[in-house]
Amino acid sequence: MRRRSKTHISARIRALLDRLDGQMSMLGRFGSTAALTAMAVSAGVPLHVQIRTLEGLPVQTLSMVNVAAEIVLIAAPIIFYARDVIAQLTTSRAIMDGMSRRLKISVEQAQAANRAKSAFLANMSHELRTPLNAIMGFSEVMMDQHLGPLDNPRYLAYSGDIHSSGRYLLGIINDILDLSKIEAGKMSLESAEEFPLARALEGSLSICRNLGEKFGVRIESRLPPQDVHLLAVERMIRQILINLVGNAIKFTPAGGCVTIGGEFRPGGGYAVTVQDSGIGMTEAEIHKALTPFGQVENKMTATHNGTGLGLPLAKAMLELHEGTLDIDSAPGRGTCLTLNFPAARVSSGRKVVAA
């Protein structure tokens, strides 16, 4: 009760001071300085008289004039400076309030634009997949000559090019669709289940080995024990690994090596590392590579196709599983990507999961 009373009193005092400050502001800096100085003199001179009276000393007119002059000389500059500072603070506060309102509006507009972009990409991806599947289906029929041989071998080659291009385009569309779903919060983990992490790694590497052979990059792996299980959507984990290992191969010169390994983390988590001996990246290039459609320009990009979606999509899918992606890289010494899975999604037959 007492605390409530003190709060009420302080609120009234604050309201009174705000009212007084508002009235002073209407007088301007010089007017408010004069008014506050006069108030100081009106309070200081009677106080001087009272003190002299209590001390039994005579009160002289000259002494009261001296006190008033001293108060004016001391108080007036301080009050003027204080009023100037208050005026500047008031102006700055008004500017900051305006900037805050504009920033809030800008953030809301950016969020709305981002939602619209995600919705547009998702809708367009759905619309494109239907005719694209038809193109791939018909080109496959022609390529395999199901309805009879093609007399011109160039037509057969064209059908193969159409089919491979369709598969590449479908992969891009699927990546865009997945990223849009994650950004829109529509990608769920309802189908998550426990599976051996080694199985997902091996399945992903079997796809990437052909790419490694194509570009002359050796792939080495140290698979986790079979009793290490992950609670996740296996399709997403495979896609994450394919994207990361594929990127590592693309940006590693011929004769280089990509190493995949894993180890338990303190607390029960598990980390999968993808280490390459490639060209590496600067901090600015890492930031750009993590941006959707952001591609780092270097001597390797001219020889490889890409959309700049692999790394952002892998990071988004990993974060959807409460995991994190760490990137350690520098020009000339390669890149190490670390996928950190939380303990809540890792299970093992070992009695002690973490030291």
C-alpha positions as CSV (number, residue, x, y, z in Angstrom):
1,M,0.0,0.0,0.0
2,R,2.8,2.4,0.9
3,R,4.7,1.5,-2.3
4,R,1.5,2.3,-4.3
5,S,1.2,5.6,-2.5
6,K,4.8,6.5,-3.3
7,T,4.3,5.6,-6.9
8,H,1.2,7.8,-7.1
9,I,3.1,10.7,-5.6
10,S,6.1,10.3,-7.9
11,A,3.7,10.1,-10.9
12,R,2.0,13.4,-9.8
13,I,5.4,15.1,-9.4
14,R,6.5,13.9,-12.8
15,A,3.2,15.2,-14.3
16,L,3.7,18.5,-12.6
17,L,7.3,18.9,-13.9
18,D,6.2,17.9,-17.4
19,R,3.5,20.6,-17.3
20,L,6.0,23.1,-16.0
21,D,8.5,22.2,-18.7
22,G,5.8,22.6,-21.3
23,Q,4.9,26.0,-20.1
24,M,8.6,27.0,-20.0
25,S,9.1,25.7,-23.6
26,M,6.4,28.1,-24.8
27,L,8.5,31.1,-23.5
28,G,11.5,30.1,-25.5
29,R,15.0,29.7,-24.2
30,F,15.6,33.3,-23.2
31,G,12.1,33.7,-21.7
32,S,12.3,30.5,-19.8
33,T,15.8,31.3,-18.5
34,A,14.5,34.7,-17.2
35,A,11.4,33.1,-15.6
36,L,13.4,30.4,-13.9
37,T,16.1,32.8,-12.8
38,A,13.4,35.1,-11.3
39,M,12.0,32.0,-9.5
40,A,15.5,31.2,-8.1
41,V,15.9,34.8,-6.9
42,S,12.4,34.8,-5.3
43,A,13.3,31.6,-3.4
44,G,16.9,32.5,-2.6
45,V,16.5,36.0,-1.2
46,P,13.8,35.1,1.4
47,L,15.9,32.1,2.4
48,H,18.8,34.4,3.0
49,V,16.7,36.7,5.1
50,Q,15.4,33.8,7.2
51,I,18.9,32.4,7.8
52,R,20.2,35.9,8.9
53,T,17.2,36.2,11.2
54,L,17.7,32.8,12.8
55,E,21.4,33.7,13.3
56,G,20.4,37.0,15.0
57,L,22.1,39.1,12.4
58,P,20.8,42.2,10.9
59,V,19.2,42.0,7.5
60,Q,20.5,44.8,5.2
61,T,19.1,45.8,1.9
62,L,22.5,45.8,0.3
63,S,23.1,42.2,1.3
64,M,19.8,41.1,-0.2
65,V,20.7,42.8,-3.5
66,N,24.1,41.1,-3.4
67,V,22.5,37.7,-2.9
68,A,20.1,38.4,-5.8
69,A,22.9,39.4,-8.1
70,E,24.9,36.3,-7.2
71,I,22.0,34.1,-7.9
72,V,21.4,35.7,-11.3
73,L,25.1,35.5,-12.2
74,I,25.4,31.8,-11.2
75,A,21.9,30.5,-12.1
76,A,21.2,32.3,-15.4
77,P,24.0,30.7,-17.5
78,I,23.3,27.3,-16.0
79,I,19.6,27.5,-16.6
80,F,20.2,28.8,-20.2
81,Y,22.5,26.0,-21.0
82,A,20.1,23.5,-19.5
83,R,17.2,24.9,-21.5
84,D,19.3,24.7,-24.6
85,V,20.1,21.0,-23.9
86,I,16.5,20.2,-23.2
87,A,15.4,21.9,-26.4
88,Q,18.0,19.8,-28.4
89,L,16.9,16.6,-26.6
90,T,13.3,17.4,-27.4
91,T,14.1,17.9,-31.0
92,S,16.2,14.7,-31.1
93,R,13.4,12.8,-29.5
94,A,10.9,14.0,-32.0
95,I,13.3,13.0,-34.9
96,M,13.9,9.6,-33.3
97,D,10.1,9.1,-32.9
98,G,9.6,9.9,-36.5
99,M,12.4,7.6,-37.6
100,S,11.0,4.8,-35.4
101,R,7.6,5.2,-37.0
102,R,9.1,5.2,-40.5
103,L,11.3,2.2,-39.6
104,K,8.3,0.3,-38.3
105,I,6.4,1.0,-41.5
106,S,9.4,-0.1,-43.6
107,V,9.7,-3.3,-41.6
108,E,6.0,-4.1,-42.1
109,Q,6.3,-3.4,-45.8
110,A,9.4,-5.5,-46.1
111,Q,7.7,-8.4,-44.3
112,A,4.7,-8.1,-46.5
113,A,6.9,-8.0,-49.6
114,N,8.8,-11.0,-48.4
115,R,5.5,-12.9,-47.7
116,A,4.3,-11.9,-51.2
117,K,7.5,-13.0,-52.8
118,S,7.4,-16.4,-51.0
119,A,3.8,-16.9,-52.0
120,F,4.6,-15.9,-55.6
121,L,7.5,-18.3,-55.8
122,A,5.5,-21.1,-54.3
123,N,2.6,-20.6,-56.7
124,M,4.8,-20.2,-59.7
125,S,6.8,-23.3,-58.8
126,H,3.6,-25.3,-58.6
127,E,2.4,-24.0,-61.9
128,L,5.8,-24.7,-63.6
129,R,6.2,-28.2,-62.3
130,T,3.1,-29.6,-64.1
131,P,4.2,-28.7,-67.7
132,L,7.8,-29.5,-66.8
133,N,6.9,-33.0,-65.7
134,A,5.1,-33.4,-69.0
135,I,8.2,-32.2,-70.9
136,M,10.4,-34.6,-69.0
137,G,7.9,-37.5,-69.6
138,F,7.6,-37.0,-73.3
139,S,11.3,-36.4,-73.8
140,E,12.0,-39.6,-71.9
141,V,9.6,-41.5,-74.2
142,M,11.4,-40.1,-77.2
143,M,14.9,-40.7,-75.7
144,D,14.0,-44.4,-74.9
145,Q,12.2,-44.7,-78.3
146,H,9.2,-46.4,-76.7
147,L,6.9,-45.6,-79.7
148,G,9.5,-46.6,-82.3
149,P,12.9,-45.6,-83.4
150,L,13.9,-42.1,-84.3
151,D,15.3,-42.0,-87.8
152,N,17.5,-39.0,-87.2
153,P,20.1,-39.5,-84.5
154,R,20.2,-35.7,-83.8
155,Y,16.6,-35.9,-82.7
156,L,17.6,-38.6,-80.2
157,A,20.4,-36.4,-78.9
158,Y,18.0,-33.4,-78.6
159,S,15.5,-35.5,-76.6
160,G,18.3,-36.4,-74.2
161,D,19.3,-32.7,-73.9
162,I,15.7,-31.8,-73.3
163,H,15.3,-34.4,-70.6
164,S,18.6,-33.5,-68.7
165,S,17.7,-29.8,-68.9
166,G,14.2,-30.5,-67.6
167,R,15.7,-32.5,-64.7
168,Y,18.0,-29.5,-63.9
169,L,15.2,-27.0,-64.1
170,L,13.0,-29.2,-61.9
171,G,15.7,-29.4,-59.3
172,I,15.9,-25.6,-59.2
173,I,12.1,-25.3,-58.9
174,N,12.1,-27.8,-56.1
175,D,14.8,-25.9,-54.2
176,I,12.8,-22.6,-54.7
177,L,9.6,-24.3,-53.5
178,D,11.3,-25.8,-50.4
179,L,12.9,-22.5,-49.5
180,S,9.7,-20.6,-50.0
181,K,7.8,-23.1,-47.7
182,I,10.4,-22.7,-45.0
183,E,10.4,-18.9,-45.2
184,A,6.5,-18.9,-45.1
185,G,6.6,-21.3,-42.1
186,K,4.8,-24.0,-44.0
187,M,7.5,-26.6,-44.0
188,S,6.8,-29.0,-41.1
189,L,8.6,-32.0,-39.5
190,E,5.5,-34.1,-39.1
191,S,7.1,-36.9,-41.1
192,A,10.2,-36.9,-38.9
193,E,11.4,-40.3,-37.7
194,E,14.5,-42.0,-36.3
195,F,17.0,-43.4,-38.8
196,P,20.7,-44.3,-38.8
197,L,22.7,-41.2,-39.7
198,A,25.3,-43.4,-41.5
199,R,22.6,-44.5,-43.9
200,A,21.7,-41.0,-44.9
201,L,25.3,-40.0,-45.3
202,E,26.1,-43.0,-47.4
203,G,23.1,-42.5,-49.6
204,S,24.0,-38.9,-50.2
205,L,27.7,-39.7,-50.9
206,S,26.7,-42.3,-53.4
207,I,25.0,-39.6,-55.5
208,C,27.9,-37.2,-55.1
209,R,30.7,-39.6,-56.0
210,N,29.8,-39.4,-59.7
211,L,30.2,-35.7,-59.5
212,G,33.5,-36.1,-57.7
213,E,34.8,-38.5,-60.4
214,K,33.6,-36.1,-63.1
215,F,35.7,-33.2,-61.7
216,G,38.6,-35.3,-60.4
217,V,37.9,-34.7,-56.7
218,R,38.5,-37.5,-54.2
219,I,35.8,-38.1,-51.6
220,E,36.8,-39.6,-48.2
221,S,34.3,-40.4,-45.5
222,R,34.4,-41.5,-41.9
223,L,30.8,-42.6,-41.3
224,P,29.3,-42.5,-37.8
225,P,28.6,-45.8,-36.0
226,Q,25.4,-47.6,-37.0
227,D,23.9,-47.1,-33.6
228,V,23.9,-43.3,-34.0
229,H,20.3,-42.4,-34.9
230,L,18.8,-39.0,-35.9
231,L,15.2,-37.9,-35.3
232,A,14.6,-35.9,-38.5
233,V,13.1,-35.9,-42.0
234,E,15.6,-38.2,-43.8
235,R,14.8,-36.6,-47.2
236,M,15.8,-33.2,-45.9
237,I,19.0,-34.5,-44.2
238,R,20.0,-36.2,-47.5
239,Q,19.3,-33.0,-49.4
240,I,21.4,-30.9,-47.0
241,L,24.3,-33.3,-47.4
242,I,24.0,-33.5,-51.2
243,N,23.9,-29.7,-51.4
244,L,26.9,-29.2,-49.1
245,V,29.1,-32.0,-50.5
246,G,28.1,-31.0,-54.1
247,N,29.2,-27.4,-53.4
248,A,32.5,-28.6,-51.8
249,I,33.2,-30.7,-55.0
250,K,32.4,-27.8,-57.4
251,F,34.8,-25.4,-55.6
252,T,37.6,-27.8,-55.2
253,P,40.2,-28.0,-58.0
254,A,40.9,-31.3,-59.7
255,G,43.2,-33.4,-57.6
256,G,41.7,-32.1,-54.4
257,C,39.8,-33.9,-51.6
258,V,36.5,-33.6,-49.8
259,T,36.3,-35.3,-46.4
260,I,33.1,-36.1,-44.5
261,G,33.3,-37.0,-40.9
262,G,31.3,-36.9,-37.6
263,E,31.8,-36.8,-33.9
264,F,29.8,-36.5,-30.7
265,R,29.6,-33.1,-29.0
266,P,29.6,-32.3,-25.3
267,G,26.0,-32.4,-24.1
268,G,25.0,-35.2,-26.4
269,G,24.8,-33.5,-29.8
270,Y,26.4,-34.7,-32.9
271,A,28.4,-32.8,-35.6
272,V,28.9,-33.7,-39.2
273,T,31.8,-32.0,-41.0
274,V,32.3,-31.4,-44.7
275,Q,35.9,-30.3,-45.2
276,D,37.3,-29.5,-48.6
277,S,40.7,-28.4,-50.0
278,G,39.2,-25.9,-52.3
279,I,39.7,-22.2,-52.9
280,G,38.0,-21.0,-49.7
281,M,36.0,-17.8,-49.0
282,T,36.4,-14.5,-47.2
283,E,33.9,-13.4,-44.6
284,A,32.1,-11.2,-47.1
285,E,31.9,-14.1,-49.5
286,I,30.5,-16.4,-46.8
287,H,27.8,-13.8,-46.1
288,K,26.9,-13.6,-49.8
289,A,26.9,-17.4,-50.2
290,L,24.3,-17.7,-47.4
291,T,22.0,-15.3,-49.2
292,P,19.4,-16.8,-51.5
293,F,20.5,-16.6,-55.1
294,G,23.8,-15.1,-53.9
295,Q,26.8,-16.6,-55.9
296,V,30.4,-15.9,-55.1
297,E,32.3,-14.9,-58.2
298,N,35.6,-16.7,-58.6
299,K,37.6,-18.7,-61.1
300,M,35.5,-21.8,-60.4
301,T,32.1,-20.3,-61.1
302,A,32.7,-20.2,-64.8
303,T,32.9,-24.0,-65.0
304,H,29.9,-24.9,-62.8
305,N,26.2,-24.3,-63.0
306,G,24.4,-23.0,-60.0
307,T,21.6,-20.8,-58.7
308,G,23.0,-19.8,-55.3
309,L,20.3,-21.8,-53.4
310,G,22.2,-24.8,-52.2
311,L,23.8,-23.3,-49.1
312,P,20.9,-21.1,-48.0
313,L,18.5,-24.1,-48.4
314,A,20.8,-26.4,-46.5
315,K,21.1,-23.9,-43.7
316,A,17.3,-23.3,-43.5
317,M,16.5,-27.0,-43.4
318,L,19.1,-27.6,-40.7
319,E,17.7,-24.7,-38.6
320,L,14.2,-26.3,-39.1
321,H,15.7,-29.3,-37.2
322,E,17.0,-26.9,-34.4
323,G,20.5,-27.4,-35.8
324,T,23.1,-24.8,-36.7
325,L,25.6,-24.5,-39.6
326,D,29.1,-23.2,-38.8
327,I,31.4,-22.1,-41.7
328,D,35.2,-21.9,-41.2
329,S,36.9,-20.7,-44.4
330,A,39.7,-18.6,-45.7
331,P,41.0,-18.0,-49.2
332,G,43.6,-20.6,-50.2
333,R,42.9,-23.0,-47.3
334,G,39.5,-24.5,-48.2
335,T,36.3,-24.5,-46.3
336,C,35.0,-26.6,-43.4
337,L,31.2,-26.8,-42.9
338,T,29.9,-28.1,-39.6
339,L,26.4,-29.4,-39.2
340,N,25.5,-29.3,-35.5
341,F,22.5,-31.5,-34.5
342,P,21.1,-30.9,-31.0
343,A,21.1,-33.7,-28.4
344,A,17.3,-33.8,-28.4
345,R,17.5,-35.2,-32.0
346,V,20.4,-37.6,-31.5
347,S,20.2,-41.1,-29.9
348,S,22.9,-43.7,-29.5
349,G,23.4,-47.2,-28.1
350,R,26.3,-45.9,-26.1
351,K,25.8,-45.5,-22.4
352,V,27.7,-42.2,-22.3
353,V,26.8,-40.1,-25.3
354,A,29.1,-37.1,-24.4
355,A,32.1,-36.7,-22.3
